[in-house]
């Protein structure tokens, strides 16, 4: 297996952009969410590119896929928390749709990347 340079992977690059968007969003949340939703969303967002980076260091594609699965799981978890944020009126419908489109695109990219990795 050829190890991937995670910084050159589009899935990692897009995930890093989502981390930036996430931090900008959660900074606008009420202080009462500091140790709840804010903390959880920040950890999930960071987990997406972190798992991609860590997986890229593995010696087999099978091991890399496990980390991509973890990354995908964090992406679905973050999407759920985004929905909770909308339901709590912490962001506008327009901002929600923008961020939802980004996370859906990342989810598709991770899934496609996993499908294209050779065993």
LINZIUR-V549286 format. One record per backbone hydrogen bond with DSSP energy under -1.0 kcal/mol. CO is the residue of the C=O (numbers start at 1). NH is the residue of the N-H. Records with the same first field share a line. If there is no record, write none. Layout:
BEGIN
CO->NH, NH
END
This chain:
BEGIN
4->6
5->8
6->9
9->13
10->14
11->15
12->16
13->17
14->18
15->19
16->20
17->21
18->22
19->23
20->24
21->25
22->26
23->27
25->28
26->29
30->33
31->34
33->36, 38
36->40
37->41
38->42
39->43
40->44
41->45
42->46
43->47
44->48
46->50
47->51
48->52
49->53
50->54
51->55
52->56
54->57
55->58
60->64
61->65
62->66
63->67
64->68
65->69
66->70
67->71
68->72
69->73
70->74
71->75
72->76
73->77
74->78
75->79
76->80
77->81
78->82
79->83
80->84
81->85
82->86
83->87
84->88
85->90
86->89
92->96
93->97
94->98
95->99
96->100
97->101
98->102
99->103
100->104
101->105
102->106
103->107
104->108
105->109
106->110
107->111
108->112
109->113
110->114
111->115
112->116
END
